[in-house]
Amino acid sequence: MTTVSTEFVQLTADEFRTRLREALAIYVEAMRYPPGTAEQRAPMWLTHALREGWRCIGAFDSHGTMVGIAYGYKGNPGQWWHEQVRRGLVKSTGEEHAEHWLRDYFELTEIHVSPRSQGGGIGEELLRRLLTGVTNDHVLLSTPEGPSRAWKLYRRVGFLDVLREYHFAGDPRPFAILGRRLPLEPPA
Ligand SMILES: CC(C)(COP(=O)(O)OP(=O)(O)OC[C@H]1O[C@@H](n2cnc3c(N)ncnc32)[C@H](O)[C@@H]1OP(=O)(O)O)[C@@H](O)C(=O)NCCC(=O)NCCS
C-alpha cells in the first residue's frame, strides 16, 4: 500500500480512545512485542492523550481500517521521558546542552505502520502531518539503536543525534535520542 490509497486523519482524543485497541494492535505487531503488551500500554496511551499539545494522526486504508498511527505532545518537566532524557543529557554533555534541547520541544512519542503497509511512504506522511503546525522549537524522539526502517525515516527528514547508546531505567536495550529544529523543510 502507498500513500495514494491511504487517508490521513487528525484524530481527536475521543476518536483516539475509541480506536485505541486498533492503534495498540498496530504498535504491538510493528514492534514485534508480545500480545500482552497492548493491555499494559493502554492506560499510558490514554494518559498521554490528556497532555498539553497532544496531537495524533491516523492512517486508514480504503476500507477504513487503521494502518498507521502517530502521536506526540509537548514535553514538560516532571514527565518520565523528559526526566530520563534530562538525566542522560546532563551527565553526558552538560546542563547547557540539556537546556538547549529540552526548553521547548514536541515529543514524538509513537509512530507505527502495520507491517503489511510499510515501505510505501505512510510513515513519512504520518510524521510530516503530525509535525505540521507544531510551534515548539524542537522535536525529540527515542528509538532503539541499530539499523531499522525507522532510522532511515528519521535521518531522511533531518533528525540529528542528541544522545546515543542511552539506557532508560528498566530497559536493557540501548536507545538513541534524536532531534531537530522545527519546522521541517518540505519533502525533497
Ligand atoms: C518506522 C515506520 C513507522 C516507518 O513507516 P514506513 O511507512 O514503513 O516508512 P516510510 O514512510 O519511511 O517509507 C518507507 C519506504 O517507502 C519509500 N516511499 C516513500 N514514499 C513512497 C511512495 N509514495 N511510494 C512508494 N514508496 C515510497 C521510502 O523511500 C522508504 O524506503 P526505505 O524504507 O527503503 O528507505 C514503520 O516502518 C514501522 O512501523 N516500523 C516498526 C515500528 C517502529 O520501528 N516504530 C518506530 C519506533 S521508534
The ligand as an SDF file (V2000), in Angstrom:
LIG
                    3D

 48 50  0  0  0  0  0  0  0  0999 V2000
    9.1780    3.2660   11.1630 C   0  0  0  0  0  0  0  0  0  0  0  0
    7.8860    3.1770   10.3670 C   0  0  0  0  0  0  0  0  0  0  0  0
    6.7910    3.9330   11.1120 C   0  0  0  0  0  0  0  0  0  0  0  0
    8.1060    3.8470    9.0030 C   0  0  0  0  0  0  0  0  0  0  0  0
    6.9330    3.7180    8.2290 O   0  0  0  0  0  0  0  0  0  0  0  0
    7.0040    3.2440    6.6970 P   0  0  0  0  0  0  0  0  0  0  0  0
    5.7210    3.6030    6.0660 O   0  0  0  0  0  0  0  0  0  0  0  0
    7.4520    1.8340    6.6590 O   0  0  0  0  0  0  0  0  0  0  0  0
    8.2250    4.1290    6.2010 O   0  0  0  0  0  0  0  0  0  0  0  0
    8.4630    5.3420    5.2240 P   0  0  0  0  0  0  0  0  0  0  0  0
    7.3660    6.3240    5.1570 O   0  0  0  0  0  0  0  0  0  0  0  0
    9.7950    5.8520    5.6390 O   0  0  0  0  0  0  0  0  0  0  0  0
    8.5120    4.6570    3.8510 O   0  0  0  0  0  0  0  0  0  0  0  0
    9.3090    3.5360    3.7060 C   0  0  0  0  0  0  0  0  0  0  0  0
    9.8540    3.4230    2.3100 C   0  0  0  0  0  0  0  0  0  0  0  0
    8.8920    3.7950    1.3230 O   0  0  0  0  0  0  0  0  0  0  0  0
    9.5150    4.6320    0.3490 C   0  0  0  0  0  0  0  0  0  0  0  0
    8.4930    5.5550   -0.1530 N   0  0  0  0  0  0  0  0  0  0  0  0
    8.2830    6.8210    0.2380 C   0  0  0  0  0  0  0  0  0  0  0  0
    7.2280    7.3500   -0.4140 N   0  0  0  0  0  0  0  0  0  0  0  0
    6.7650    6.3660   -1.2380 C   0  0  0  0  0  0  0  0  0  0  0  0
    5.7040    6.2800   -2.1660 C   0  0  0  0  0  0  0  0  0  0  0  0
    4.8800    7.3080   -2.3770 N   0  0  0  0  0  0  0  0  0  0  0  0
    5.5060    5.0920   -2.8020 N   0  0  0  0  0  0  0  0  0  0  0  0
    6.3250    4.0570   -2.5790 C   0  0  0  0  0  0  0  0  0  0  0  0
    7.3430    4.0800   -1.7130 N   0  0  0  0  0  0  0  0  0  0  0  0
    7.5650    5.2170   -1.0510 C   0  0  0  0  0  0  0  0  0  0  0  0
   10.6110    5.3270    1.0860 C   0  0  0  0  0  0  0  0  0  0  0  0
   11.6570    5.6770    0.2120 O   0  0  0  0  0  0  0  0  0  0  0  0
   11.0340    4.3000    2.1080 C   0  0  0  0  0  0  0  0  0  0  0  0
   12.0090    3.4200    1.6210 O   0  0  0  0  0  0  0  0  0  0  0  0
   13.0800    2.7450    2.6150 P   0  0  0  0  0  0  0  0  0  0  0  0
   12.4460    2.4640    3.9510 O   0  0  0  0  0  0  0  0  0  0  0  0
   13.5030    1.5340    1.8920 O   0  0  0  0  0  0  0  0  0  0  0  0
   14.1350    3.8160    2.7150 O   0  0  0  0  0  0  0  0  0  0  0  0
    7.4620    1.7090   10.1330 C   0  0  0  0  0  0  0  0  0  0  0  0
    8.4260    1.0740    9.3330 O   0  0  0  0  0  0  0  0  0  0  0  0
    7.2370    0.9450   11.3940 C   0  0  0  0  0  0  0  0  0  0  0  0
    6.1290    0.9560   11.9390 O   0  0  0  0  0  0  0  0  0  0  0  0
    8.2830    0.2290   11.8870 N   0  0  0  0  0  0  0  0  0  0  0  0
    8.1630   -0.6030   13.0590 C   0  0  0  0  0  0  0  0  0  0  0  0
    7.8160    0.1930   14.2890 C   0  0  0  0  0  0  0  0  0  0  0  0
    8.8590    1.2240   14.6000 C   0  0  0  0  0  0  0  0  0  0  0  0
   10.0510    0.9960   14.4990 O   0  0  0  0  0  0  0  0  0  0  0  0
    8.3760    2.4140   15.0090 N   0  0  0  0  0  0  0  0  0  0  0  0
    9.2310    3.4860   15.4140 C   0  0  0  0  0  0  0  0  0  0  0  0
    9.7030    3.2210   16.7990 C   0  0  0  0  0  0  0  0  0  0  0  0
   10.7850    4.4880   17.3620 S   0  0  0  0  0  0  0  0  0  0  0  0
  1  2  1  0
  2  3  1  0
  2  4  1  0
  2 36  1  0
  4  5  1  0
  5  6  1  0
  6  7  2  0
  6  8  1  0
  6  9  1  0
  9 10  1  0
 10 11  2  0
 10 12  1  0
 10 13  1  0
 13 14  1  0
 14 15  1  0
 15 16  1  0
 15 30  1  0
 16 17  1  0
 17 18  1  0
 17 28  1  0
 18 19  1  0
 18 27  1  0
 19 20  2  0
 20 21  1  0
 21 22  1  0
 21 27  2  0
 22 23  1  0
 22 24  2  0
 24 25  1  0
 25 26  2  0
 26 27  1  0
 28 29  1  0
 28 30  1  0
 30 31  1  0
 31 32  1  0
 32 33  2  0
 32 34  1  0
 32 35  1  0
 36 37  1  0
 36 38  1  0
 38 39  2  0
 38 40  1  0
 40 41  1  0
 41 42  1  0
 42 43  1  0
 43 44  2  0
 43 45  1  0
 45 46  1  0
 46 47  1  0
 47 48  1  0
M  END
$$$$
